[in-house]
Amino acid sequence: MRMPGAIPPGLLISAPASGTGKTTVTLGLIAAFRAAGLVVQPFKSGPDYIDPAFHAAAAGRPSVNLDSWAMTPGRIAALASGAAGADLVIAEGSMGLFDGVARAGETGTGASADLATEMGWPVIAVLDVSGQAQTAAAVAAGLAGFRPGLRLAGVILNKVASPRHEALVRAGMAVAGLPVLGALPRKAAVALPERHLGLVQAEELPRLQAILAEAAAFVAAHCDLDTIRAVAAGGHLAGTAPPVPPPGERIALARDAAFSFVYPHLLADWRAGGATVLPFSPLADEAPDPSATVCWLPGGYPELHAGRLAAAAHFRAGLTEFAATRPVHGECGGYMALGAGLVSADGTRHRMAGLLGLETSFAKRRMHLGYRLARPLHPLPGLGKVALRGHEFHYATILSQPDAALAVVQDANGDAVAEAGSCRAMPGGGQVSGTFFHLIAPASSESIS
């Protein structure tokens, strides 16, 4: 019997590469086990901020990011302890199982394999077997033997064309000594809609619960749920770490379809630090709560709602008044919304808040992607000048960034990043700042130089 407060056994769902169907399989497993009466705790390996919302909808409890590049072992352990009281942990990997950066950060390179090894979670690999048969076993065997200490508990075959195709793949897996825990037919796949940053956000899908039910039925019909649960293990890591300090006592948090990228662990940390979170919607032309002590605009999709933001005069006036005397900070999409203007994909320039001089454009998209280590040149609310670890992912082209640089920023290789954020002091004592990276955690070590 598991002791109260202990972390339950878990699994990490991974794959040889992105695009194999691991998110659909993960959601199907979470929803299927929940439908069977289990309490499932989801996690996401890496900095993705879209998948956890789907996990939470499937599990009925928050999903948390665990990141080996940005988080210490103690921080990972502290967040993993949130699984106490669940029956099973299901973590979803990112990209391929061993894909990470070249230089390690706090715990590792950001690879899903780091997390599986650290937590002792067996890996189930989702394999897209379209266009191959016995060769799939060679790929799986390579995953199983690449890193000592990592256990590949079995595979789930995806996009199986026919019973004959399945038999051939299973024959190869038998030779390799790898259990086949499921085989999903090609034509019955459950599809999740996508856009340029990944999946369409969970909150934007009116049929989300129906999609999750379909995924649960699909996975339950074609996977051995009893064996999958039986191979779960690990959860032995122990440790503690201080939470990320809140940026203020009362946080006005922009929260709607344009500003939705907030890591769940940050919100939990802020509340654990005694802060009150006061959501407001710029798209509904709402201003920050006047009783707030700080305003935070997270990332999201301002480019998809630029016209509505430009027309939100009450929001803009209220934010300007707030910023005169109190700190305002924006991340990625929130940073763009604080700027002077945003050019949408059709070439139309839309007026933004104008609290910073930043001009961005989606007319000519350019992808910016990767981990970031930032050493602030100006104090950030609640954080001061402590070095920060985060992640950047957007397609905006920077046309102008005229304000004072907020930080010295490097990527995971130690190379300088030109997008150093912006900072502007306001005449009434307030400060407006913004970054293109999303904060994950303060840095306890600064191995990058």
Backbone hydrogen bonds, N-H to C=O, Kabsch-Sander energy under -0.5 kcal/mol:
donor,donor_aa,acceptor,acceptor_aa,energy
6,A,3,M,-2.1
10,G,233,A,-2.9
11,L,89,V,-1.6
12,L,122,P,-2.4
13,I,91,A,-3.2
14,S,12,L,-0.6
14,S,124,I,-2.4
20,T,17,A,-0.6
25,V,21,G,-2.3
26,T,22,K,-2.8
27,L,23,T,-2.8
28,G,24,T,-2.6
29,L,25,V,-2.7
30,I,26,T,-2.7
31,A,27,L,-2.8
32,A,28,G,-2.4
33,F,29,L,-2.7
34,R,30,I,-2.2
35,A,31,A,-2.4
36,A,32,A,-1.3
37,G,34,R,-1.8
38,L,33,F,-2.4
40,V,38,L,-0.7
41,Q,88,L,-2.9
43,F,90,I,-1.5
44,K,64,V,-2.2
45,S,92,E,-3.1
46,G,66,L,-2.2
53,A,50,I,-1.1
54,F,50,I,-1.0
54,F,51,D,-0.7
55,H,51,D,-2.4
56,A,52,P,-2.6
57,A,53,A,-1.8
58,A,54,F,-2.1
59,A,55,H,-2.8
60,G,56,A,-2.7
64,V,42,P,-1.0
66,L,44,K,-2.7
68,S,66,L,-0.5
71,M,67,D,-2.1
76,I,72,T,-2.5
77,A,73,P,-2.6
78,A,74,G,-2.4
79,L,75,R,-2.3
80,A,76,I,-2.7
81,S,77,A,-1.6
82,G,79,L,-1.6
83,A,80,A,-2.1
84,A,81,S,-1.8
85,G,6,A,-0.6
86,A,83,A,-2.5
87,D,39,V,-2.9
88,L,39,V,-1.5
89,V,9,P,-2.2
90,I,41,Q,-2.1
91,A,11,L,-2.8
92,E,43,F,-2.3
93,G,13,I,-3.0
97,L,15,A,-2.3
99,D,96,G,-1.5
101,V,109,T,-2.4
105,G,108,G,-3.3
106,E,69,W,-2.4
107,T,68,S,-2.9
108,G,68,S,-2.2
112,S,96,G,-0.5
113,A,97,L,-2.2
114,D,111,A,-0.8
115,L,111,A,-1.1
116,A,112,S,-2.3
117,T,113,A,-2.4
118,E,114,D,-2.8
119,M,115,L,-2.6
120,G,116,A,-1.2
121,W,116,A,-1.5
123,V,151,R,-3.0
124,I,12,L,-2.4
125,A,123,V,-0.5
125,A,154,G,-2.0
126,V,14,S,-3.1
127,L,125,A,-0.6
127,L,156,I,-2.5
128,D,126,V,-0.5
129,V,127,L,-1.0
129,V,158,N,-2.3
132,Q,129,V,-1.8
136,A,133,A,-1.7
137,A,134,Q,-1.5
138,A,134,Q,-0.8
139,V,135,T,-1.7
140,A,136,A,-2.3
141,A,137,A,-2.8
142,G,138,A,-1.9
143,L,139,V,-1.9
144,A,140,A,-2.3
145,G,141,A,-1.8
146,F,142,G,-0.9
150,L,147,R,-1.6
152,L,150,L,-0.6
153,A,123,V,-2.2
153,A,151,R,-0.8
154,G,123,V,-0.9
155,V,179,P,-2.3
156,I,125,A,-2.6
157,L,182,G,-2.9
158,N,127,L,-3.3
160,V,184,L,-2.5
166,E,162,S,-2.5
167,A,163,P,-2.2
168,L,164,R,-2.0
169,V,165,H,-2.2
170,R,166,E,-2.8
171,A,167,A,-2.0
172,G,168,L,-1.7
173,M,169,V,-2.2
174,A,170,R,-2.3
175,V,171,A,-1.7
176,A,172,G,-1.9
177,G,173,M,-0.8
177,G,174,A,-0.6
178,L,173,M,-2.6
181,L,155,V,-3.1
181,L,179,P,-0.7
182,G,155,V,-0.7
183,A,222,H,-2.2
184,L,157,L,-3.4
186,R,160,V,-2.7
188,A,185,P,-0.6
189,A,186,R,-1.2
191,A,189,A,-0.6
195,R,198,G,-4.0
198,G,195,R,-2.0
200,V,193,P,-2.6
204,E,201,Q,-1.5
205,L,202,A,-1.7
208,L,205,L,-1.6
211,I,207,R,-2.7
212,L,208,L,-2.7
213,A,209,Q,-2.2
214,E,210,A,-2.2
215,A,211,I,-2.6
216,A,212,L,-2.6
217,A,213,A,-2.3
218,F,214,E,-2.5
219,V,215,A,-2.7
220,A,216,A,-2.6
221,A,217,A,-1.9
222,H,218,F,-1.0
222,H,219,V,-0.6
223,C,219,V,-1.5
224,D,181,L,-2.8
225,L,223,C,-1.3
228,I,224,D,-2.4
229,R,225,L,-2.4
230,A,226,D,-1.9
231,V,227,T,-1.7
232,A,229,R,-1.1
233,A,10,G,-2.2
235,G,119,M,-2.6
236,H,119,M,-0.9
251,I,276,T,-3.0
252,A,250,R,-0.6
252,A,294,V,-3.0
253,L,251,I,-0.8
253,L,278,L,-1.5
254,A,252,A,-0.6
254,A,296,W,-2.1
255,R,280,F,-2.9
256,D,259,F,-0.8
259,F,256,D,-1.0
260,S,299,G,-0.6
261,F,299,G,-2.5
262,V,260,S,-1.6
266,L,263,Y,-1.0
267,L,263,Y,-1.5
268,A,264,P,-2.2
269,D,265,H,-2.3
270,W,266,L,-2.9
271,R,267,L,-2.2
272,A,268,A,-2.5
273,G,269,D,-1.9
274,G,271,R,-1.7
275,A,270,W,-2.4
276,T,249,E,-2.6
278,L,251,I,-3.7
278,L,276,T,-0.5
280,F,253,L,-2.0
284,A,281,S,-0.5
285,D,282,P,-1.9
286,E,281,S,-2.4
292,A,289,D,-2.0
293,T,250,R,-2.5
294,V,250,R,-1.5
295,C,327,P,-2.1
296,W,252,A,-2.9
297,L,329,H,-3.1
299,G,261,F,-0.9
304,L,301,Y,-1.2
305,H,301,Y,-0.5
305,H,302,P,-1.0
309,L,305,H,-2.3
310,A,306,A,-2.5
311,A,307,G,-1.5
312,A,308,R,-0.6
312,A,309,L,-0.9
313,A,311,A,-2.1
316,R,312,A,-2.2
317,A,313,A,-2.7
318,G,314,H,-2.6
319,L,315,F,-2.6
320,T,316,R,-2.2
321,E,317,A,-2.3
322,F,318,G,-2.2
323,A,319,L,-2.7
324,A,320,T,-1.0
325,T,322,F,-1.3
326,R,322,F,-1.5
328,V,431,Q,-2.7
329,H,295,C,-2.4
330,G,433,S,-1.7
331,E,297,L,-2.7
332,C,435,T,-3.5
334,G,331,E,-2.7
336,M,332,C,-2.5
337,A,333,G,-2.0
338,L,334,G,-1.1
339,G,335,Y,-0.6
339,G,336,M,-1.0
340,A,358,L,-1.8
341,G,358,L,-1.4
342,L,350,H,-2.3
343,V,360,T,-2.8
344,S,342,L,-0.6
344,S,348,T,-2.7
347,G,344,S,-2.2
350,H,342,L,-2.8
352,M,340,A,-1.9
353,A,337,A,-2.4
354,G,339,G,-3.0
355,L,338,L,-1.2
356,L,338,L,-1.9
359,E,400,S,-2.5
360,T,341,G,-1.8
361,S,397,T,-2.1
362,F,343,V,-3.0
365,R,363,A,-0.5
366,R,395,Y,-1.9
368,H,394,H,-3.1
370,G,392,E,-2.0
372,R,390,G,-2.6
373,L,410,Q,-2.6
374,A,372,R,-0.5
374,A,388,L,-2.7
375,R,408,V,-2.5
377,L,406,L,-3.4
378,H,406,L,-1.1
380,L,384,G,-2.4
383,L,380,L,-1.6
384,G,380,L,-2.6
386,V,383,L,-1.5
388,L,374,A,-2.9
389,R,441,A,-3.0
390,G,372,R,-2.7
391,H,438,H,-1.7
392,E,370,G,-2.9
394,H,368,H,-1.9
397,T,361,S,-3.1
399,L,359,E,-2.5
399,L,397,T,-0.7
400,S,359,E,-1.6
404,A,423,C,-0.9
406,L,420,A,-0.7
407,A,420,A,-1.8
408,V,375,R,-2.1
409,V,407,A,-0.6
410,Q,373,L,-2.4
411,D,415,D,-2.4
412,A,371,Y,-0.5
414,G,411,D,-1.7
417,V,409,V,-2.7
420,A,418,A,-2.0
422,S,434,G,-2.1
423,C,404,A,-1.7
424,R,432,V,-2.6
426,M,430,G,-3.0
429,G,426,M,-2.1
430,G,324,A,-1.9
432,V,424,R,-2.6
433,S,328,V,-2.5
434,G,422,S,-2.0
435,T,330,G,-2.1
438,H,391,H,-3.3
439,L,437,F,-0.5
440,I,389,R,-2.6
441,A,389,R,-1.9
443,A,387,A,-2.9
